[in-house]
Structures are given as C-alpha cells and as structure tokens.
Amino acid sequence: MRISFYGACREVTGSNILIEENGHKIILECGNFQGSKFAEEKNYSAFSYDPKSIDTVIIGHAHLDHTGRLPKLIKEGFTGKIYSTPPTKELTRLVLEDSEKLMREESEKNHHAPLYSKEDVIKVIRQFETITYNQTVNLNNEFKLTFKNAGHILGSAITVLDIGSKRLIYTSDLGNTPSLLLDSPQIIEAGDYLICESTYAARVHEDLNKRTEKLAEVINSTIINNGVLLIPSFAIERTQEMLHDIEHFCNVQNCEKPKFFLDSPLAEKVTAVFGQFPDYLSEKLNKTHYDKDFFGLDRLHLISSVEESKNIKSIPNPKIIIAGSGMMNGGRILFHAMDYLGNKNNILLFIGYQAFGTLGRRIYEGEKEIKIYGKKIKINAQIKAIGSYSAHADQPQLLNWINNVKNLKKIFIVHGENEQALEFAKAINSKFKIIADIPQLGETFYL
C-alpha cells in the first residue's frame, strides 16, 4: 500500500491524501487551501495525480478545506463516486454553492477565470453516494469502507478502510467533547495505521462549562457600554452552538436588549439542515428539548439581502452581529468590521480556529491597524476569544481517543501547523512509544 500526502501537511487546510493498492486509487478528501498568501496559487495548481485515474473519493465532513476542490477534480476528469454521510452531502452542496458564488464575483472583479463553475458543483453532488455510520461497503475487491461518528460537525465521519489484511483509519477532524449538539467521537478498537488531525494538538481547551458564563460576560459588557458585539461565524456547527447558548442567555435574562442579527445566508441554510437530520444530533438532545426553535430563531433577525445587511448600521446599539466568515477572510463580517472595529465600546469575539495568514489570526495576535478593501482600519475595539467553542479535539482528547486503538504500527500527523504537529508527535511517542511522522507536502510512504 502506498500513501501520498498532497494537502494539510504542516498546515491546517487543503486536505488531500492519495491511497494506492494493487492499481486501485482512492482519495481522502479534496479541500481548499486557505489563509496563506500562496493558498490561491495552490488551489489553481494542477493536481499531483491524474484525476481521471482516481476510482473513488471519500469525504469526512463538509468544511471547505476538506471539500473545496471537488469541483476542480471533476472538471479535470474524475468520474467516480464520492462517499459521505447524508448530512455531509447536503452541507457540501451548500458550502460549494456559496464558495462558487464568492469566487465568481471575485474573478469577475479581478478579470480571471474562476476555479470552477456552477455546473461543476452540480456534477459533484450528482456523484455522491451516501452511507450511514457503522455501515460497511465494498468499494472494490481491495477496499472496504466504514464510517464512524467523528463528533466534529453534523454528519462528520472517521474513515475506516480495510485494505486486504490492513486497516487504515483517518480521523478527518475529531470533535471537541462534550458537545451540545453531537455525540462524542466513536471509539475504533484496532487498526494498523492512523492518519490523525492536529489542529489543537498542542493545546488544552478551556472548560466547556464556563463558556456560557464567558458569553454572558461579553454580552452584558456590550449592553453596559451600549456597544456592538461582532462574532465572525463559521456557518456549520459553531454558529448553531452559539445560537443555542444565546437562546439560553436570553431565557435566563429576558433579553429585551440587545438586538441579535444573523447576517449569514449560508449559516441560515445550514441551521435548517440540522432539522432534516435529527438522527445525527446527540442522543441527549433528541431525548430532551430538540424542537424547531432550539436555536432561538424567533428572536433572531435573519438577514438575507445585501441591502438588509447594510441597514443593520442604522439600528441603535446595543446589538450583536453574527456574520461570515469565521476567519474574516471574506464575507459580510468585513463590512461590519469596517464600521465597528474603531470604537473602544465594541467587542470582536472569536469562537473558532484562526488559520495562519488570515485576517482573523492577525487581529487575534494583536495587529492594531489593518486594511479591508484598501481602507485602513484602526482597531480600538476589544478583542476576545472563547476557545471552548472549538470544534476540534485538544491534545488530551486526541491522546485519549488514540489510546483505544490497539495494534497501531504507525501514526501520520496532518491538519496542524508545524508547532502543533511537533508537540503532538512528542506526546504520542512519550505515551505510546510509537514514532509519529509529520508528512511534508508531496511525501509518499510505503506500508
């Protein structure tokens, strides 16, 4: 068996792994590179393999850094099946449609060809084949595929591939536990080789139970200062958990103020998908209080059009604006940032991972002046973060999960910046006495 790593190597984005055995070729994910100044160049570059030669693609979950180049793969000749869970298929459709629209607008503005078209996105969705958790399918006479719940976002899956007598496990992204919305990642009892994410693998998340406390503090501060709370939103999962916590806050404090705006058409559509797949939500949630207004939608002002988004500025403070994108590398959050980051009474709250090179990361690390659409913006607003909203497992959670996988011969570390991956490799070696490789982009291993 041969494994080649063509993305998410010593960085978080661009997921793309090729597995070859006896002439069969399978791709684990095909995501966009994001954040760095070379990301666009990498996305437009030719694949390191012939897309026509690939038999099957497997998708762990719908985030753009795991799915974003699927239309490019199909455009360049891939004709096989794309396997995922049913929610992942539906969320991928929404994510790719949104991405295609943004890319088309950018390409028209800057006079270059877009990475792919609407038609390519339609073809992607047609080629999906969905299977549920714990269902096993024969991809060919060499590969058997089983999905296990990854607990990361709705429908996210750990990939288990039985290849002859060998078992390969790929975490994709493993969820932070406990989650309000999802069950914990399933345990895999044995495997020969593991490809494991490392986004937060050198960190320990703050106590999940304290996050509603912290959110209440930030909201109350916004009210007291008659300010604006800006929350860059990740449309899938982070927004829904945030909405749940805001609903809880409002129930406790009656919430006559402030006004809440969800200025993300994608997040609104994604929230509707949660209602379509109750079986993929946590057992506890389904037993207790899952209903149509679990996210407090009756209280929210849902913003669809650009004109409605612009009109938020005329609404008196205090107000809370949840808007895309989560790393501030595009979307409506940028226009609100231009309006509100200059005022010391306002707060910018990060609730998810900020990739290296993104505007969100630069602000989080303390830049006091930024440029948005060519305009200089001085940052006087307070910058806050709540780490327990992360959808990624931290180091103790990852190590505890790995501890259940018996007979591992080798671990590959992906989806993490170099510092995170190195610390994780040391921890793995110390705890399990297994050498963990951190593949370089384009590196191949024979197993």
C-alpha positions as CSV (number, residue, x, y, z in Angstrom):
1,M,0.0,0.0,0.0
2,R,1.2,3.5,-0.9
3,I,0.0,6.7,0.8
4,S,0.9,10.1,-0.6
5,F,0.1,13.4,1.1
6,Y,-0.9,16.3,-1.1
7,G,-2.5,18.7,1.4
8,A,-2.9,19.7,5.1
9,C,0.8,18.9,5.5
10,R,2.3,21.0,8.3
11,E,-0.7,23.3,7.8
12,V,-4.4,23.1,8.6
13,T,-6.0,23.4,5.2
14,G,-6.0,21.7,1.8
15,S,-6.9,18.1,2.8
16,N,-5.9,15.7,0.1
17,I,-4.5,12.2,0.6
18,L,-4.0,9.5,-2.1
19,I,-4.1,5.8,-1.2
20,E,-3.0,3.2,-3.8
21,E,-3.2,-0.6,-3.6
22,N,-3.0,-3.1,-6.5
23,G,-3.8,-0.5,-9.1
24,H,-6.8,1.0,-7.2
25,K,-6.6,4.7,-6.3
26,I,-8.7,6.3,-3.6
27,I,-8.6,10.0,-2.5
28,L,-9.3,11.0,1.1
29,E,-10.9,14.5,0.7
30,C,-10.1,17.3,-1.7
31,G,-10.1,20.6,0.1
32,N,-9.2,24.2,-0.5
33,F,-6.0,25.7,0.8
34,Q,-6.9,28.8,2.9
35,G,-5.2,31.6,4.7
36,S,-1.6,31.8,3.3
37,K,-0.6,34.2,0.5
38,F,0.1,31.1,-1.6
39,A,-3.3,29.5,-1.0
40,E,-4.9,30.7,-4.2
41,E,-1.9,29.6,-6.3
42,K,-2.1,26.1,-4.7
43,N,-5.8,25.9,-5.4
44,Y,-5.3,26.7,-9.1
45,S,-2.2,24.4,-9.5
46,A,-2.5,21.0,-11.2
47,F,-3.2,18.0,-9.0
48,S,-0.1,15.8,-8.4
49,Y,-2.0,12.9,-9.9
50,D,-4.3,12.4,-12.9
51,P,-8.0,12.9,-11.7
52,K,-9.1,10.6,-14.4
53,S,-7.2,7.8,-12.7
54,I,-8.9,8.1,-9.3
55,D,-11.5,5.4,-8.6
56,T,-13.2,6.9,-5.5
57,V,-13.2,9.9,-3.2
58,I,-14.1,9.8,0.5
59,I,-15.2,12.9,2.3
60,G,-15.1,13.1,6.1
61,H,-17.1,16.3,6.5
62,A,-18.3,19.3,4.6
63,H,-15.9,22.1,5.6
64,L,-14.4,23.9,2.6
65,D,-10.8,22.9,3.5
66,H,-12.0,19.3,3.1
67,T,-14.3,19.6,0.1
68,G,-13.4,22.9,-1.8
69,R,-11.5,21.4,-4.8
70,L,-14.0,18.6,-5.5
71,P,-15.5,20.6,-8.5
72,K,-12.0,21.2,-9.8
73,L,-11.3,17.4,-9.5
74,I,-14.4,16.7,-11.6
75,K,-13.7,19.4,-14.0
76,E,-10.4,17.8,-14.7
77,G,-11.7,14.3,-15.3
78,F,-12.8,12.4,-12.1
79,T,-15.9,10.4,-12.8
80,G,-16.1,8.0,-9.8
81,K,-18.3,8.0,-6.7
82,I,-17.9,10.4,-3.8
83,Y,-18.7,8.7,-0.5
84,S,-20.0,10.6,2.6
85,T,-22.8,10.5,5.1
86,P,-26.2,12.0,4.1
87,P,-25.8,15.3,6.1
88,T,-22.3,15.8,4.7
89,K,-23.6,15.6,1.1
90,E,-26.3,18.2,1.9
91,L,-23.9,20.5,3.7
92,T,-21.2,20.1,1.0
93,R,-23.8,21.3,-1.6
94,L,-24.4,24.5,0.4
95,V,-20.7,25.1,1.1
96,L,-19.7,24.6,-2.6
97,E,-22.6,26.8,-3.9
98,D,-21.6,29.6,-1.6
99,S,-17.9,29.2,-2.4
100,E,-18.6,29.2,-6.2
101,K,-20.7,32.4,-5.9
102,L,-17.9,34.2,-4.0
103,M,-15.2,33.0,-6.4
104,R,-17.3,34.0,-9.4
105,E,-17.8,37.5,-8.0
106,E,-14.0,37.8,-7.2
107,S,-12.9,36.5,-10.6
108,E,-15.3,39.0,-12.4
109,K,-13.8,41.8,-10.4
110,N,-10.2,40.8,-11.0
111,H,-10.6,39.6,-14.6
112,H,-9.5,36.0,-14.3
113,A,-11.2,32.6,-14.8
114,P,-12.9,31.1,-11.7
115,L,-11.6,27.8,-10.2
116,Y,-14.8,26.1,-11.3
117,S,-18.4,26.8,-12.3
118,K,-22.0,26.2,-11.1
119,E,-22.2,23.3,-13.5
120,D,-19.1,21.7,-11.9
121,V,-20.7,21.9,-8.4
122,I,-23.9,20.3,-9.8
123,K,-21.8,17.4,-11.1
124,V,-20.1,17.0,-7.8
125,I,-23.4,16.5,-6.0
126,R,-24.6,14.0,-8.6
127,Q,-21.6,11.8,-8.0
128,F,-22.2,11.5,-4.2
129,E,-23.1,8.1,-2.7
130,T,-24.2,8.3,0.9
131,I,-23.8,5.7,3.7
132,T,-24.7,5.9,7.4
133,Y,-22.4,5.4,10.4
134,N,-21.4,1.8,11.0
135,Q,-22.4,0.7,7.5
136,T,-19.7,-1.1,5.6
137,V,-19.5,-1.1,1.8
138,N,-17.1,-2.7,-0.7
139,L,-15.5,0.0,-2.8
140,N,-13.7,-2.7,-4.9
141,N,-12.1,-6.0,-4.3
142,E,-9.3,-4.4,-2.2
143,F,-11.1,-1.7,-0.1
144,K,-13.9,-1.9,2.4
145,L,-15.2,1.4,3.8
146,T,-16.9,2.1,7.2
147,F,-17.8,5.5,8.6
148,K,-17.8,6.2,12.4
149,N,-19.1,9.3,14.0
150,A,-16.3,11.9,14.4
151,G,-18.3,14.3,16.6
152,H,-16.9,17.4,14.7
153,I,-19.8,18.8,12.8
154,L,-23.2,17.4,11.6
155,G,-22.5,14.2,9.7
156,S,-18.8,14.3,10.2
157,A,-17.1,10.9,9.9
158,I,-14.0,9.0,10.8
159,T,-13.0,6.9,7.8
160,V,-12.1,3.2,8.4
161,L,-10.6,1.5,5.4
162,D,-9.9,-2.3,5.5
163,I,-7.4,-2.9,2.7
164,G,-6.7,-6.6,2.4
165,S,-5.4,-7.6,5.9
166,K,-4.5,-4.0,6.8
167,R,-6.7,-1.4,8.5
168,L,-6.2,2.4,7.9
169,I,-8.0,4.9,10.0
170,Y,-8.4,8.6,9.1
171,T,-9.9,11.0,11.7
172,S,-10.6,13.8,9.2
173,D,-11.3,16.3,12.1
174,L,-12.1,14.9,15.5
175,G,-14.7,16.7,17.7
176,N,-14.3,18.6,20.9
177,T,-16.2,16.9,23.7
178,P,-18.7,17.2,25.3
179,S,-20.8,18.8,22.5
180,L,-24.2,20.2,23.0
181,L,-25.3,19.1,19.5
182,L,-23.4,15.9,18.7
183,D,-22.4,12.6,20.3
184,S,-18.8,12.1,21.2
185,P,-16.4,10.6,18.6
186,Q,-16.8,6.8,18.3
187,I,-14.0,4.6,19.5
188,I,-12.1,2.5,17.0
189,E,-10.8,-0.6,18.8
190,A,-8.0,-1.6,16.5
191,G,-6.1,-0.6,13.4
192,D,-2.7,-0.8,11.8
193,Y,-2.2,2.8,10.6
194,L,-3.7,6.1,11.7
195,I,-3.8,9.5,9.9
196,C,-4.7,12.0,12.6
197,E,-5.5,15.7,12.7
198,S,-3.6,18.0,15.0
199,T,-5.3,21.4,14.7
200,Y,-5.3,21.9,18.5
201,A,-2.9,19.0,19.3
202,A,-0.5,21.1,21.5
203,R,-3.3,22.8,23.4
204,V,-5.8,22.2,26.2
205,H,-9.2,23.8,25.7
206,E,-10.7,25.9,28.5
207,D,-13.5,24.3,30.5
208,L,-16.6,23.9,28.3
209,N,-18.9,24.5,31.2
210,K,-17.6,28.0,31.6
211,R,-18.3,29.2,28.1
212,T,-21.9,30.3,28.7
213,E,-20.5,32.3,31.6
214,K,-17.9,34.0,29.3
215,L,-20.5,34.6,26.6
216,A,-22.8,36.2,29.2
217,E,-20.0,38.4,30.4
218,V,-19.3,39.6,26.8
219,I,-23.0,40.2,26.0
220,N,-23.5,42.1,29.3
221,S,-20.4,44.2,28.6
222,T,-21.8,45.1,25.2
223,I,-25.1,46.1,26.8
224,I,-23.5,48.2,29.6
225,N,-21.3,50.0,27.0
226,N,-24.1,50.4,24.6
227,G,-21.8,48.8,22.0
228,V,-21.7,46.3,19.2
229,L,-20.6,42.7,19.6
230,L,-19.2,41.3,16.3
231,I,-18.9,37.5,16.0
232,P,-17.2,36.1,12.9
233,S,-19.2,33.0,12.2
234,F,-18.4,29.5,10.9
235,A,-21.6,28.6,9.2
236,I,-21.5,25.0,10.3
237,E,-21.7,24.0,13.9
238,R,-20.0,27.0,15.7
239,T,-22.9,29.3,14.7
240,Q,-25.5,26.7,15.8
241,E,-23.8,26.2,19.2
242,M,-23.5,29.9,19.6
243,L,-27.2,30.4,18.8
244,H,-28.1,27.7,21.4
245,D,-26.1,29.5,24.1
246,I,-27.6,32.9,23.2
247,E,-31.1,31.3,23.5
248,H,-30.1,30.1,26.9
249,F,-28.8,33.5,27.9
250,C,-32.0,35.2,26.7
251,N,-34.2,32.8,28.6
252,V,-32.3,33.5,31.8
253,Q,-32.1,37.3,31.4
254,N,-35.3,38.0,29.4
255,C,-33.2,39.7,26.7
256,E,-35.1,42.9,25.9
257,K,-31.7,44.1,24.7
258,P,-29.7,43.8,22.6
259,K,-31.0,43.0,19.1
260,F,-29.5,39.9,17.5
261,F,-28.6,39.6,13.8
262,L,-27.6,36.5,11.9
263,D,-26.1,38.1,8.8
264,S,-25.1,34.9,7.1
265,P,-27.4,33.3,4.5
266,L,-25.2,30.2,4.5
267,A,-25.5,29.8,8.3
268,E,-29.2,30.2,8.0
269,K,-29.4,27.4,5.4
270,V,-27.1,25.2,7.4
271,T,-29.2,25.7,10.5
272,A,-32.3,24.4,8.5
273,V,-30.3,21.3,7.6
274,F,-30.0,20.3,11.3
275,G,-33.7,19.9,11.3
276,Q,-33.5,17.5,8.4
277,F,-31.2,15.1,10.1
278,P,-32.2,14.7,13.8
279,D,-30.7,11.1,13.9
280,Y,-27.3,12.7,13.5
281,L,-27.7,15.0,16.5
282,S,-26.8,13.9,20.0
283,E,-28.9,11.3,21.8
284,K,-29.3,13.6,24.8
285,L,-30.6,16.5,22.5
286,N,-33.1,14.3,20.9
287,K,-34.4,13.0,24.2
288,T,-34.7,16.4,25.9
289,H,-35.5,19.6,24.0
290,Y,-34.9,19.4,20.3
291,D,-37.6,21.4,18.6
292,K,-37.9,23.8,15.7
293,D,-36.8,26.7,17.8
294,F,-33.9,25.1,19.6
295,F,-31.6,27.8,18.2
296,G,-33.9,30.7,19.2
297,L,-34.7,31.7,15.6
298,D,-37.8,33.5,16.6
299,R,-35.7,36.0,18.5
300,L,-33.1,36.4,15.7
301,H,-33.2,38.9,12.9
302,L,-32.3,36.7,9.9
303,I,-30.5,38.8,7.3
304,S,-30.6,37.6,3.7
305,S,-30.1,40.5,1.2
306,V,-27.1,42.8,1.0
307,E,-29.4,45.8,1.5
308,E,-30.7,44.3,4.8
309,S,-27.1,43.8,5.8
310,K,-26.2,47.4,5.2
311,N,-29.3,48.6,7.1
312,I,-28.0,46.9,10.3
313,K,-25.9,50.0,10.7
314,S,-29.0,52.2,11.3
315,I,-30.3,50.0,14.1
316,P,-29.5,51.6,17.5
317,N,-27.0,50.0,19.9
318,P,-26.6,47.7,21.7
319,K,-26.6,44.9,19.1
320,I,-25.0,41.6,18.3
321,I,-24.0,40.7,14.7
322,I,-23.1,37.2,13.8
323,A,-21.7,37.2,10.3
324,G,-19.5,35.1,7.9
325,S,-16.7,34.3,7.5
326,G,-15.3,32.7,10.6
327,M,-11.6,33.6,9.9
328,M,-12.5,37.0,8.4
329,N,-11.0,36.1,5.0
330,G,-14.1,37.3,3.2
331,G,-17.9,37.6,3.7
332,R,-20.1,40.2,5.3
333,I,-18.2,40.4,8.6
334,L,-15.6,42.6,6.8
335,F,-18.1,45.3,6.2
336,H,-19.2,45.3,9.8
337,A,-15.6,45.3,10.9
338,M,-15.0,48.5,8.9
339,D,-18.0,50.1,10.7
340,Y,-17.3,49.0,14.3
341,L,-13.6,48.0,15.0
342,G,-12.6,51.6,15.5
343,N,-14.8,52.0,18.6
344,K,-13.5,51.0,22.1
345,N,-17.0,50.2,23.3
346,N,-17.3,47.4,20.8
347,I,-16.1,43.8,21.0
348,L,-14.9,41.4,18.4
349,L,-15.3,37.8,19.6
350,F,-13.6,34.9,18.0
351,I,-15.2,31.5,18.6
352,G,-13.2,29.2,16.3
353,Y,-9.7,28.5,14.9
354,Q,-8.0,31.3,13.0
355,A,-5.6,29.8,10.4
356,F,-2.2,31.3,9.9
357,G,-2.3,34.2,7.4
358,T,-6.0,35.0,7.8
359,L,-7.2,38.4,8.9
360,G,-8.7,36.9,11.9
361,R,-5.4,35.4,13.0
362,R,-3.6,38.8,12.6
363,I,-6.2,40.6,14.6
364,Y,-6.2,37.9,17.3
365,E,-2.4,38.2,17.6
366,G,-2.6,41.9,18.2
367,E,-2.4,43.9,15.0
368,K,-3.7,47.4,15.7
369,E,-4.2,48.6,12.1
370,I,-5.5,46.5,9.2
371,K,-6.7,47.1,5.6
372,I,-10.1,46.0,4.4
373,Y,-10.8,46.5,0.7
374,G,-8.0,49.0,0.6
375,K,-9.3,51.1,3.6
376,K,-7.1,51.5,6.7
377,I,-8.9,50.5,9.9
378,K,-7.5,51.2,13.3
379,I,-8.5,48.6,15.9
380,N,-9.8,50.1,19.1
381,A,-12.4,47.5,19.8
382,Q,-11.8,44.9,22.5
383,I,-10.6,41.5,21.1
384,K,-12.0,38.5,22.9
385,A,-12.0,34.7,22.3
386,I,-13.8,31.7,23.7
387,G,-11.7,28.6,23.0
388,S,-14.2,26.1,24.1
389,Y,-16.3,26.8,21.1
390,S,-13.7,25.0,19.0
391,A,-15.0,22.0,17.1
392,H,-11.6,20.3,17.3
393,A,-10.3,17.9,20.0
394,D,-7.4,19.2,22.1
395,Q,-4.3,17.2,23.0
396,P,-5.8,15.2,26.0
397,Q,-8.9,14.3,24.0
398,L,-6.8,13.2,20.9
399,L,-4.5,11.1,23.1
400,N,-7.4,9.5,25.0
401,W,-9.0,8.6,21.7
402,I,-5.9,7.1,20.2
403,N,-5.3,5.1,23.4
404,N,-8.4,3.0,22.5
405,V,-6.9,2.0,19.1
406,K,-4.9,-1.2,19.7
407,N,-2.1,-2.6,17.5
408,L,-1.1,0.7,15.8
409,K,2.1,0.4,13.9
410,K,2.4,4.0,12.6
411,I,0.7,7.4,13.0
412,F,0.7,10.2,10.5
413,I,0.0,13.7,11.7
414,V,-1.8,16.1,9.4
415,H,-4.1,19.2,9.7
416,G,-1.9,21.1,12.1
417,E,0.6,23.9,12.0
418,N,4.2,22.8,12.5
419,E,4.4,23.7,16.2
420,Q,1.2,21.8,17.0
421,A,2.2,18.8,15.0
422,L,5.7,18.6,16.6
423,E,4.3,18.8,20.1
424,F,1.7,16.2,19.3
425,A,4.4,13.8,17.8
426,K,6.4,14.1,21.0
427,A,3.3,13.4,23.1
428,I,2.5,10.3,21.0
429,N,6.0,9.0,21.3
430,S,6.1,9.6,25.0
431,K,2.7,8.0,25.8
432,F,2.5,5.2,23.2
433,K,6.2,4.6,22.2
434,I,5.1,5.0,18.5
435,I,7.0,7.1,16.1
436,A,4.6,9.6,14.5
437,D,5.5,11.0,11.1
438,I,4.6,14.6,10.0
439,P,4.5,14.3,6.2
440,Q,5.8,17.0,4.0
441,L,3.7,18.2,1.0
442,G,4.1,15.5,-1.7
443,E,5.7,12.9,0.5
444,T,4.9,9.3,-0.1
445,F,5.1,6.3,2.3
446,Y,5.1,2.6,1.5
447,L,3.3,0.4,4.1
